[in-house]
């Protein structure tokens, strides 16, 4: 079959080239086009899902729903250490040094730099000592890593699995990334965090090159839940199952914090993460704090926040200012800011550097810390992991850190915002058109 036919050339003119395409090739092209259209159509159907949360008197009333609907059992008896900014790495490396049986790490970002070398060499040394070291790296998020370092780690015995590398057979899954950041040492100590393995997370938010972030170190029954989160994607990519008390030991009660893991993977419909987020917001009765670097609310979330203000909740949102690693996400998030501020939501921009924290605090009782953003990519596309902590002391410490960060923020004003430039407004509108992929 010929798509272009060639007649006899005119005098003085070169003959036109023709493209010969077989019926099989044409059919394959059309079939591929149909499949791509179906994939896009199915993605749109996923985003048509909604969460309508009934009135809830307080957070404790929602705990049974959180534990069962989101497969997130609330476990008592945990100890929690809050790790801010660059304080994360000394604690993490100390636990690497103490490990005797196994080290498991899953992360989205692993780039280049001194801290990457330190972490990589420390893990390699433990592997040489006979410790089982397993790492799941997102293939896209870690593409900037030092290949020589990765090769040296593998040579030392570190088992490294890439999550969703480019494969023709899985092209429809490539958009699904693991954005989780978790680690488990000897099945006894766990970390849930927002940090990446990169220089940007080594400072103390003192300048644009050192970002603001928060993670937690955990001991107690919750550690087995974090281990299960790591095991999920390890099994997906390697088919290797972690079996026995070596990885899931009996956990003693070591503290007073109730905790529950929330993790999600795209499966169509409403994710567990979105369900937890919106349940928690509906529970708020006095105070709601959200700190998030990628905040793109849909109208459903806008209405949830507006209703919280209406019932007397003080709602405060902290987002990055001009220093951001994704200007298009920042502008997409601006789409509904006018409405939010007119409804009484307080919005603050953190100015010194990128605030990369993913934290939510409800009524000084429940806190959520981890990898999850408030955008469609986190809630519908990526694999995410966060830990819910039910403890007034933890909430108070996170709130105090929030209040301290407010000193370096600029509060947005509805009247001033309404007069922002036409170009800024246009960037917001155009960016939001891509919100389902941001």
Secondary structure, 3 states (H helix, E strand, C coil): CECCCCCCCCCCCCCCCCCECCHHHHHHHHHHHHHHHHHHHHHHHHHCCCCCCCCCCCHHHHHHHHHHHCCCCCEEEEEEEEEECCHHHHHHHHHHHHCCCEEEEEECCECCCHHHHHHHHHHHHHHHCCCEEEEEEECCCCCCCCHHHHHHHHHHCCEEEEECCCCHHHHHHCCCCECCCEEEECCCEEEEECCCECHHHCCCCCECCECECEEEEEECCHHHHHHHHHHHHHHHHHCCCCCCCCCCCCCCCCCCEEEEEEEECCCCCCCHHHHHHHHHHHHCCCEEEEECCCECCCHHHHHHHHHHHHCCCEEEEEEECCCCCCHHHHHHHHHHHHHHHHCCCEEEEECCCCECCCEEEECCCEEEEECCCECHHHHHHCEEEEEEEECHHHHHHHHHHHHHHHCCEEECCHHHHCCCCHHHHHHHHHHHCCHHHC
